[in-house]
Every structure is written in C-alpha cells, then in structure tokens.
Amino acid sequence: MNKKLNAKDFILIGVLTALMWIICMIISTVMSVAGPVTNVFYPAVAAIPCGVVMMLLLAKVPKKGVFAISAAIQGILFLLVGGFWTIPIALIIGGLLCDFAIMSRGDISMKSMVVAYTIWNGIFSIGAIVIPMRFLQSAFVGAMEKNNIAPEYIQGMIDITSGFMPVVIIIAGLIGGLLGGYIGQKALKKHFIKAGLVSAK
C-alpha cells in the first residue's frame, strides 16, 4: 500500500472533512437552541455520526497525515464562522498528536484508528468547551456578547462548566469518540476488508 497522500486522497479528505464539519455544526446548533446544559455536550454527541464519516475516511485513506489535514480544515472552517480561537488550536494539536503519536506506525490498525479518533475528540471537547468556559471566561464572554448571545445564556454555560463538570464533559467527549469510531467501523466493515485492515489488531 502506498503510504504517501496523493491528489485523490486530498480531495476525499476535503469532501469528508467538510461533511463532518456540517454534521457538527447542525448538531451544535440544535443543542445550543435546546439550552446551555445541552450545548456544552455537543462535541460528545457530534462525535458519534462524525465518527462514522471519519472511519470511512480512514478506511479509504489509511495514511499518516489524514488527522492533521482534516483537523486543519475543520479549524479554518470554525474560524470562518466565528468559532472561539481555542477550537482550531485544539483540533490541530489533536490532529498532530493522533498522526505522529498513534498513526505514525508502519502498520495502521483499526484499533489505532478508534484510539486516535477517541483522543482527538476528547481534545476537541477541551478546546471547544472546557478551556474557554472555565479558564478564559472573560474572553469567552466578550466573544459571546459580540455574537449577541443573551447574558443569561452565557452565564448558564459558565455555571454548567463549574465544579467537576469539566471532567464530565471531557469524559463524555472521549466516550462519544469511542462510540463513533466503534459504530463507524462496524457499519463500514466491508470498506475495511477492501483496505486490508480487518485482520489487523
């Protein structure tokens, strides 16, 4: 198998990454409308359907660099729609970590794909929710106010991320990533057979 990314790979990464981002935005919008309590868990929920798409991408392009490129694209898209700056940073850090610490081995396995996606989504939860709402509250509030978010809603998000809740949010993100990866691989087993990855550890 050719381990170098080619033009076809880049096109597929771009298309499926855009699909993941659209799914994430739809779920984020629905959960934000539902209220601040549900809003902080959108990374965990979005990770499940997005996991199916990511596993399809990894089945089609089981090569190092996929996570980092996908993360960079999503980070740019989040910035374009006014996402808080910690989101793209977390996505890119997670993508690089997954590529070079997990996916850099010569034999990329189905297990490593799920582990990488799980960790990636946990880091996304930290960057999207925990850091801005718990450690950068002034900057986060200012950004939300510029987007005309009601003060009561902003305060509700800050309140729900107090105490031990950041740990719960991160764990939920990891569980969402694990479920998304597992369901994705089960649903796309035929693609992994064609990629020669089913018999991997």
Beta strands, then each sheet from edge to edge (+ up, - down):
end
